[in-house]
Each structure stands twice: as C-alpha cells, then as structure tokens.
Amino acid sequence: MNETWTGQRLTARRLTELLGRWRGAGHGYLELADSVTLLVRDGRIVPGTKLPAERPLAESLGVSRTTVAAAYQRLRETSVVRSRRGSGTVVRGSGTTREGLWAGTIDGIDLSSACPEPWSGLADLNARAATEHAAAFRLIGYDTLGLPELRAALAERYTARGLPTTPEQIMVTLGAQHAIFLIARTLLRRGDRSLVESPSYPHAREAIAATGALLAELPVGGSGIGSQGGYDASSMLEIAERTSPKLAYLIPDHHNPTGLRMPVGLKSRLITALAGQGAYIIADETTAELSLGEPAPIVPFAAHAEQEHHHDAILTVGSVGKTVWGGMRVGWIRAAPDLIGRLEAARRIGDLDTGTWEQVLALHALEQYDDILVERSHQLTARHRFLVERLAERLPEWTPSPAVGGVCVWVDIGERASSRLSRAAAELDLHLPPGPRFGSPGTFERFVRLPFSAPEATLDEALDRLARAWRSGAGGAAARPFTEAVI
C-alpha cells in the first residue's frame, strides 16, 4: 500500500530547513499544514516518510506544541498524512494528496512546469511518419542505444553545429531527465563529490543526490544578476578547483532557471579546471537552441574544450521536450564511445528501449528542426516580452533576470518571502514552486522562477493571481508580523 512507512524519517531540523520562511500573517497551524502539503505536492517529501514528533518539531520551529498538533490534525483531515498510535505520522501516497492545498482543479494554473504546448506541426509529422515508416511497426522494439537512423541524424546535427560527432557517440534516451539520472547512477558512488550550479534544475540535483554523492554548489545569478551577468568567473573557477568533483552538472546555455548564457571564455576555462582534475561534466543543452529574438547558432559546450582529451570528459544531454513536445519522450546523450558502452550496460538494469515510434517522429522532426526552432523562438520571445511587461505593471518591485533564451526567468521578489508566496498563490489555484526548490533548503527565499512557456492568456491570469497573492499578505507592504493563533 502507498501508505506504508518506507523507513524514511524526517528530522525536526530537516523539516524546518525544508519549510523555509513559512510563517505569514494568518493562523499558524493552517500555514504550517499548508506548507507541509506544498512540500509533499512538490515531491520534496515523498510518500511513506515519517514526519517528526510534535514536541521536537515545535521546539525546532519555535512555536507551541498545540500549533503543531493542530497542523498535523489538519494534514490528516486533508488526507496528506495518516497517524497511528505507536507508528507516528506518515505521509500518504501521492494519489491521496489531491484533496490538499492545490487540488489541480479546472481553474488551476501550474507554473511548476516550464514546457510549451506541442509544436503546431506535430499532427502532420505523425501522419507523415505513419505513411513513410510503416516498417517501424515490424521491429522488435528493444534497442538500448536507439534507432541507427536517429543516432546518425543527431551526430550530423552536432557536427554541423561545430562538434564533430559519429553515431557511436550517441545514445537515445527516454528524455533528458532519464539521461541525467542514467549518467549519475553510472558514474557516481556514495560519498563521491559532485558539483551543481545553484540555482539549478531541481530534478537534476535530485538525480545526483539519489546516488549518495555529496553536493557542492556553483553559484549562478543571485545578487550578481544585474551587475555581472550572473557569472563570477574567478569565484566559479576557485570553487571548481577546490571541490575537485567526480561529476559536475552544468546548464551553460539558457540556464534553468535564470535564462542566462555562460560567457565563452568561462566555458573553456571551466572545462579545463574540471576535466583537468579528472571530472566528468554533464552539459545539459535541453534549451540551448531556444534563443530569444532571432534564433542564433549555439556552439555545443563540448566544442569549447581547448585540449582534445578533455572532449571525452563531457557528456552532452539533449531532448525534443522543449522544442517539439514534452510528451515525446526522446532525449539523447552525446559522449565518448567507451562511455556510451558503460551507459548502455548500466541502462539494461532499468529499461530496455526508447519507444520506437517516438524515435521515428523525432527523426522526422530533426529534418525540419531549424524551422521548428524559428517558430518556437518567435513564440517564446513574444511570451517573454509579455511576461516582463505585465510583471513591470503589476509587480514593479520585482526584478527578473535578463534572460537571453530558454523558457523561464529568475525573479528577485525583494524580500525573503518565497515560501509564503507559494502558499498564498496555491490558495488561488496557482502552483508556484518556491525559490528553495531550485537550491539547498533555506536558500533563494528572495526568488521565484517564472516560466514564460504558456500562452499569453494563461500568463496574464497567472500574474494577476500572483499579484493578488503578494498583496494579500505574502509579502510587500501588506505583510504583517506573524503571531500564533489561539486554538
């Protein structure tokens, strides 16, 4: 059953870190319950986890035990947890938490996903593929490397972009996230040092942490967004050399969540610093070719390696999820042939193939990929402009990052209120992950990630709800000092 205790215990200290600045101006027990619900909804507390006992949690949070007891009761009433005498309070399965804070109603808006709608030509692509590749349905369907034709097409595209590549250097995967997880569990062992940008794509952090590796952080954006473009080269190089990681995860072009692009000079120096110590580097290029304005040629990260043998240290990850369709689960890894061999051997433990039909569709999409990129870039450019303009009108005190590509901006909201804002937004059926979701617990309370991948009408409604949530007491002048409610 999904309510069974998995053996995972959440300490009072750890839950306090995850909660961040949860206190607002309302009833303490409701705000605490709602904040825990958001953590469950975002996957930061998994089903089967045992929550801390009431007394130590109250002491850690600096509230009364009565407040914690009432919050736990609220979580039971909304089916987020169940409690039994002698077994404690355990988070229930994800299927039962829909009755919680953000129930995903028809009026709900989800800003946790930064993925555009399907490409407009997808239906025609499917019809053409069915006509021209009927033979695909006669294939056995098990191939851990990918269709030879697709691997060849991907290799040709990398070569045309400035990174000579052969089909033997390509593995087709079940999207980019699958690729990242496969690389992490193949190359990392418990206790190995790893390096991840901060902020960064949350699921990549989770994939690396799941191996038991130790995480160090490479700062991007933050307070330096406005003054230095978000990249402090000397600091980043010093951290890279001091950390000496086994694996580093980078989003060098159109970074998630800031939308920034790493300077060319820093790319080569960072490769030298990391690969020179024997580190592997994951270069996540899922959104690398989605430029704002007119599409611009983006040279792959690995092409910036100044020493030939450093090329083999870089594993490039790509996907059609942001360009063609998120539902087309096709991604890939470009790496040295011997690494592809290691990854294939490790893959057989968990899965045996990327869907054949999806690969056929991806093959046809690559034939007109430049046209797809032009359409997507124009679409995202218009939506980015709309988001920034509406944000300036409704929340002028907020400062978005100067994104040059990708699908989202990283917004400085001016005070440490991100978790409170996320909870207030959820009450308006707006799902907005708080800033700490993109870094270590307790960090980035001044920030939120705002995707601009949705249509303008959705963005307009989302910003309207966001402004209402902010003015209602989540932050700004309307916020009042927190006082515990008498229960």
Residue, then its C-alpha position, 0 to 999 in steps of 0.5 A: m500500500n502507498e501508505t506504508w512507512t518506507g523507513q524514511r524519517l524526517t528530522a525536526r531540523r530537516l523539516t524546518e530547513l525544508l519549510g523555509r520562511w513559512r510563517g505569514a500573517g494568518h493562523g499558524y497551524l493552517e500555514l504550517a499544514d499548508s506548507v507541509t502539503l506544498l512540500v509533499r505536492d512538490g515531491r520534496i517529501v515523498p510518500g511513506t516518510k515519517l514526519p517528526a514528533e510534535r514536541p521536537l518539531a515545535e521546539s525546532l520551529g519555535v512555536s507551541r506544541t498545540t500549533v503543531a498538533a493542530a497542523y498535523q490534525r489538519l494534514r490528516e483531515t486533508s488526507v496528506v498524512r495518516s497517524r497511528r498510535g505507536s507508528g507516528t505520522v506518515v505521509r500518504g501516497s501521492g494519489t491521496t494528496r489531491e484533496g490538499l492545498w492545490a487540488g489541480t482543479i479546472d481553474g488551476i494554473d501550474l507554473s511548476s512546469a516550464c514546457p510549451e504546448p506541442w509544436s503546431g506541426l506535430a499532427d502532420l509529422n505523425a501522419r507523415a511518419a505513419t505513411e513513410h515508416a510503416a516498417a517501424f511497426r515490424l521491429i522488435g522494439y528493444d534497442t538500448l542505444g536507439l534507432p541507427e537512423l536517429r543516432a546518425a541524424l543527431a551526430e550530423r546535427y552536432t557536427a554541423r553545429g561545430l562538434p564533430t560527432t559519429p553515431e557511436q557517440i550517441m545514445v537515445t534516451l527516454g528524455a533528458q531527465h532519464a539521461i541525467f539520472l542514467i549518467a549519475r547512477t553510472l558514474l557516481r558512488r556514495g560519498d563521491r563529490s559532485l558539483v551543481e550550479s545553484p540555482s539549478y534544475p531541481h530534478a537534476r540535483e535530485a538525480i545526483a543526490a539519489t546516488g549518495a554523492l555529496l553536493a557542492e554548489l556553483p553559484v549562478g545569478g543571485s545578487g550578481i544578476g544585474s551587475q555581472g551577468g550572473y557569472d563570477a568567473s574567478s569565484m566559479l573557477e576557485i570553487a571548481e578547483r577546490t571541490s575537485p568533483k567526480l561529476a559536475y552538472l552544468i546548464p551553460d546555455h539558457h540556464n534553468p532557471t535564470g535564462l542566462r548564457m555562460p560567457v565563452g571564455l568561462k566555458s573553456r576555462l571551466i572545462t579545463a579546471l574540471a576535466g583537468q582534475g579528472a571530472y566528468i561534466i554533464a552539459d545539459e543543452t535541453t534549451a540551448e537552441l531556444s534563443l530569444g529574438e532571432p534564433a542564433p547558432i549555439v556552439p555545443f559546450a563540448a566544442h569549447a574544450e581547448q585540449e582534445h582529451h578533455h572532449d571525452a570528459i563531457l557528456t552532452v544531454g539533449s531532448v525534443g521536450k522543449t522544442v517539439w513536445g514534452g510528451m515525446r519522450v526522446g532525449w539523447i546523450r552525446a559522449a565518448p564511445d567507451l562511455i556510451g558502452r558503460l551507459e548502455a550496460a548500466r541502462r539494461i538494469g532499468d529499461l530496455d528501449t526508447g519507444t520506437w515510434e517516438q524515435v521515428l517522429a523525432l527523426h522526422a522532426l530533426e529534418q525540419y528542426d531549424d524551422i521548428l526552432v524559428e517558430r518556437s523562438h518567435q513564440l517564446t520571445a513574444r511570451h517573454r516580452f509579455l511576461v516582463e511587461r505585465l510583471a513591470e505593471r503589476l509587480p514593479e518591485w520585482t526584478p527578473s533576470p535578463a534572460v537571453g533564451g530558454v523558457c523561464v526567468w529568475v525573479d528577485i521578489g525583494e524580500r525573503a518571502s518565497s515560501r509564503l508566496s507559494r502558499a498564498a498563490a496555491e490558495l488561488d489555484l496557482h502552483l508556484p514552486p518556491g525559490p528553495r526548490f531550485g537550491s539547498p533548503g533555506t536558500f533563494e527565499r528572495f526568488v521565484r522562477l517564472p516560466f514564460s512557456a504558456p500562452e499569453a492568456t494563461l500568463d496574464e491570469a497567472l500574474d494577476r493571481l500572483a499579484r493578488a497573492w503578494r498583496s494579500g499578505a505574502g509579502g510587500a507592504a501588506a505583510r504583517p508580523f506573524t503571531e500564533a493563533v489561539i486554538 
